[in-house]
C-alpha cells in the first residue's frame, strides 16, 4: 500500500521555509548512485538501478531532497506492486497508477512498473469476475436446494397421503 508522504514547512526565524523533520529523516542514509536512501532500501534501490539502467536517464534534479523523495516514492510503489494481488485493493492500484504517472512526468523511466501495474489490474479484474461467477453459482445452488427441499416435502406428503389411504381402505375392507 502506498504510504502518504507529507511535506510540512516550518517557518524559521530567518524567513526560510524548510521541510519539517520527523523521526524517519533523522535516520542514517546511504548513497546509491546519487540517491540518499535508508539502509533498509539500499539493496532494492541498487537492484532497481542495475536491472533498469535507463531508469534515471531523463531524471536530472539538482535538489537532493527532491531526488531522494522521488526515489522513496519509487521504492514504495515497487514494494506495493510486489505484493500479492489479493493483498492489494483497487484503491491501492489507482494510487499506484497516479503515482506512476507523476514519476514518469518527472523523467523516471518506469515502464517495467507500468507493466506490473497493468498485470495487477488484470489479475484483480479476473479475481472480481471469478468472485461474481462464484456468487452466481452459489445462488443457483441455494435455489436448487430450496426446490429440492420443496420436492422432498411434497414427496413426504404424497407418501403420507398414500399410507393413510391404504390404511383407510384396510379399515373399510376389514
N, C-alpha and C positions, 0 to 999 in steps of 0.2 A: 504494500500500500504506500502510495506516495506520501511523504511527510510534507507538512506545510513549512516552508521556510519564511520566516518573518524578519524583516529588517526594520528595526525601530531606530530612530535617530535621537541622539542626545544632544541637547544644546549646551555646548561647553562654554566656559567663561569668556573665551576669546572669540565667540561668534561662529566658530566652526561647527559643522554638524558632522558627527562621526557615528558609525554603527554602534549600537549598544553591545556590550559584552555579555555573553551568557557563559555558563559553565563549560559548554562544549567548545567554545572558542578558546578557552584557557588551556586546552589540552595541547600536548606536543604534536607537531606535524612533521611529516617527512616530505621531501621534494621528489616528485616523479615527473620527469620531462617538463619542468617548469610549473607544475601544479603542486601546491602545498595541500596534502591530504592527511587524514588521520592514519596512524599506523595500521589500524584495522582495515583500511581501504587500500593500502599500498599494493597488495597483491592483485586485487581486482583491477585497479587502475593500470598497473603495469601490463596485465594480461590484455585489457581492452586496447591499450595503445599498441601492443605488439601484434595482436590479431587484426587490428584495424588501423594500419599505419597512416591512412589518409584521414582519420577521424578529425584531426585538428588542422588539416592543411589550409582551410579557409577561415580559421579561427584565430584572430590576431588582436586580442585585447591587451592593452597596456596595464590596466588596473589589476593588480594581483588579487585583490579581494574578490573582484568580479569574476576573474578567471577561476578562482577556487570555488566560488559559489556555483558557477556553471558545472564544474566537474562534480561537485557534491550532488547536484540535481541529476547529472548523468549517471552517477553511481546509484542513486536512489531509484531511478527509473529502471536501470539494468537489474537491480535486485528485485524490484517489483515484478518485472516481466519474467524473472527466473522462477517465480512461484508457480505452483500448480494452478491450472485454470480454475479448478474447483475452489481454490482459496481466494481467487480474485472476483470482485463484483464488477458489474457493468460500470459502476461509478469509478472504480479504480482504473478500468480500461479507458474510460472517457477522459479522466485526468491525465493518464499517460499519453493519450493522443494529443491533448492540447500542450502538454509539456514537450513532447517530441516536435511539435510544430515550432515552439519557441526556440528549442535547441537548434533546429535546422535553420531558422531565421537568423540565429546568432552566428551561423557559419560552421557548426559542427556537422560532420557527415555521419548521420546516424541511420542510414538506410537499413542496416542489419537489425537495428532495434525496431524500425518500422515493420520489417518482415515478421519479427517476433510478435509485435502487437497485432498485426493482421491475422497471424496464426491463432493467437489467443482469442481474438474476436470470433474467428471461425469456430474454434472449439467450443466457446461459450454458447454460440448460436446452436451448434449441434446438441449441446447439453440441454439447452432450453427446449428445442424441438423434441428431443428424446423424452424429456420430462413431461411435455404436453402429451405425447403419444402414450406414455405410461399411465398418465391420469385418465386419458380417454379409455384405455383398455381396462383399467380398474373400475371405471364407471360401468362399462359394459358387463364386466364380470359380476358386479354387485346387482345390476338389473336382472341378469340371468339367474343369479342366486335367488332373488326375490321371486322371479317367475317359477323357478323350480320349487321353491318353498310353497308357493300357492298351489302348484300342481300336486305336490305331496299331500297338502292339506285336503285338496279335492279328492284325491285317491283314498285317503283315510275315511273321508265322509262316505264315499261310494261303497267302500268295503263294509263300513258300519251299517249303512242302509241295506246292503245285500244280506248281511248277517241277521239283521232284525227282521227282514222279510222272510228269510229262511226259517227263523225261529217262529214267526207268526204262522207260516204255512204248517210247520210241525204241530203247533198247538191246534190248528184247525183240523188237520188230518187226524191227529191223535187224540 
